[in-house]
Amino acid sequence: MTTTDAARSASGAADPDDLPKNYDPAAVEVALYQRWLEAGYFHADEQRVLSGERRPFSIVLPPPNVTGDLHVGHALDHTLMDILARWHRMLGDEVLWMPGMDHAGIATQNAVEKQLAVDGKTRHDFGRELFIEKVWDWKKEHGGAILGQMKRLGDSVDWDRERFTLDDGLSAAVQTIFKRLYDDGLIYRAERITNWCPGCLTALSDIEVDHTDDEGELVSIRYGDGEDSVVVATTRVETMLGDTAVAVHPDDQRYLHLIGRTVALPLVDRQIPIVADEHVDPSFGTGAVKVTPAHDPNDFEIGRRHDLPMINILTEDAHITGTGTVFDGQDRFTARETVKQALREQGRIVAEKRPYVHAVGHCSRSDDVVEPRLSLQWFVKVGPLAKAAGDAVRDGRTQIHPSELAARYFDWVDNMHDWTISRQLWWGHRIPVWYGPDGEIRCVGPDDEAPGDGWTQDSDVLDTWFSSALWPFSTMGWPETTDTLKAFYPTSVLVTGYDILFFWVARMMMFGLYAMGSTPGHEDDATPFRVVALHGLVRDQSGKKMSKSKGNGIDPLELIEEYGADALRFTLTRGENPGTDLALATEWVAGSRNFCSKLFNATKFAMINGAELPLAPLAADKLTDADAWILDRLDEVIARTDELLADYQFGKAAEGLYHYAWDEFCDWYLELAKVQLRDAPETASTTRQVLGSVLDGLLRLLHPFIPFVTETLWTSLTGKAGGPSLLIASWPTVSGREHRPAARSFIGDLDRLVTEIRRFRADQGLAPNKDVPARIVGGTPGVNAPAAALTRLTAPADDFTVSAAIEVGLVAGPVTIEVDTRGTIDVAAERARLAKDLLAAEKEIAATEAKLNNPSFTGKAPDAVVAKIRARNETAVVERERLRSRLDALDGAAE
């Protein structure tokens, strides 16, 4: 047995032949994830928390839609959560990462209804109960594809606890909180203006409406005749059929004589009043506005203040109705044109401005233009709930990270409108309210019996976000006081995009504080999470929003198949900066794959050369400066990574690890290790242990970011001595060893010396693998010897002639490298090449100086363009001097 084999056997390290020649993610990742699952590494045990054995760390997965697929936003979100989960697991915490899915009421019902439409059927052909059965069948067959995709990404969630917003436990939680809110007067039913989607045939909340700048037209219409007429403007001409007033400002002198009088509504045989209301801006347009209380939220408030009739002129699918005109039955967009034409024929169109770009609401799911429409709906009175949610952040119980985004949160919760929670759907949590034969209303909880004959249940279901707002505690068993709640609530952190700060975060804050504030043990600690860590959106490499229509979308699953999950995860993480958007390009993922390959090759090289885990702390006097430097830097990287992850600075943490692994360990220490293993047998054993020790720490540090390749390498490097899996290995800690400042100086000197020699070789046209006779004068042997070895400088021959020299300033003092370049280059060929390059540099100087000396150019061109030309000129001047110097050196060498 060789010395290396004996050491490997003693440490339990595996043979390097266990690793394949090259790293292939596709051959590793799926099987490795399955092994983690079978070993139960992701499962959380609340008893270890309740017994005081471990600290809790809990995080809930923002539940993806049951209809959804993994997109790049999910990939970023899940990667960051997985980094935290794996980090805390290695820190020794008991980690609960709760997975699950949202039933996605509108999206799922739409998917099934489209399927039925293929056969010419609608849900009404089946009835409510049978249709819901079909949706459940669809969910079992087609839903939840994203769960498998999460596994492919490497999500270390506790699959044993997977929840669904319509499962029995969560349904009981929904009924419970609805009844409590209802009994407390925080849920009510009323006719209000809501966002109505004519495609989905349901009301929407404000956050389910996407506002885009659309091209339309602004039409000015004259109501009445002569001096008693008023002109109003609208982008929705058809809504004038439902006008019940014209409003002007009470101080507008132009209309004082008309206030209190009536004006004829064109096309409709109806007189409408002219009212005075301070909401009207007299400086905008004509200062008079049409009032359609049933189809505009501002008009609705004017209507309530002036007790105006509220005439709903649109059916659920946005057709004109009930006006008693020829327009009844027409689609809203058709009516927009026919009404305008009729007004034109009467001479009442005063002006038409087109195109007129204005904000138009679209359904976030169907993209239909949303109609403000009066309807009877259920609402949550958000005032006291929103105040509590704001107070929890203001007093520090919950922190928003980065802190500058807290202003957005306050802007939302401090100005929140009552929340429309009823949806005219069949799929979802049915509203637990029953109506009696004599107008009675009864709210029924999960433990209550439903009323008997003559009673009917409300046909609407609850907004999907209602059940999602309970997610942090309903998934842990609330309303029961479970051990899971005792151990893991409040959750440690919520990681999510800033774009759902309003959709979901604020709602969870409201409901968490309300529900858990009366739960035993949580009365003073009811906030759903300690920290809300917000990240940005993933955009294309140009910073544009990804979309299928633009053709710039990136499918993360395709990237995983081509480059591996680790490569995608690392690319996303390196680009992450809290609260700001990040760009993604395919070639960047390829670069991260190269990083994984670099790590693989470095580990295999180290193992081939006998890298081993030290059985005892390394003795300081056995360490070379190179050894001490790389170990000192490892301590610094450990401390910095801890600091950055604790502050949710994922991108900076990944970047620091990347540069330590690639630039310092692979590019410097491995090269120095080769020299030490070859030329210093007395320190070779220590070098092997340093290799093993650094790789052990580095792979642990990188595991949360790139779990698959690090697990593969670490288990091979450490063998049975390291444990069954890196996933449950301990997180590295700072060694406590006294650092050696001189080691950093050594590396600094070596870096400068090697850089200058390599630059000289490049200037001389010397191939990197060609030995050159040289001697180094000055400096120290500790720097000189490895510098010579790394740059292929050999001992000078007897007939050594100094034909070139380099001077380098080091910490230890000036150093001169005397080189004999005779016979190493073709002087004539090199002179011809340099002369050609010199001519190109002089042409560039002439061209740029001509522009810079032209006042017409410098006076008119943008500053950035002038600066670019000046930079080109300066670069060319430096290049010219370098080439001239090189030619002079060649002339000297020829002599």
Summary of the structure (lengths in Angstrom):
residues: 895
radius of gyration: 36.3
end to end distance: 57.7
largest distance: 117.6
contacts: 2928
relative contact order: 0.10
helix: 49%
strand: 18%
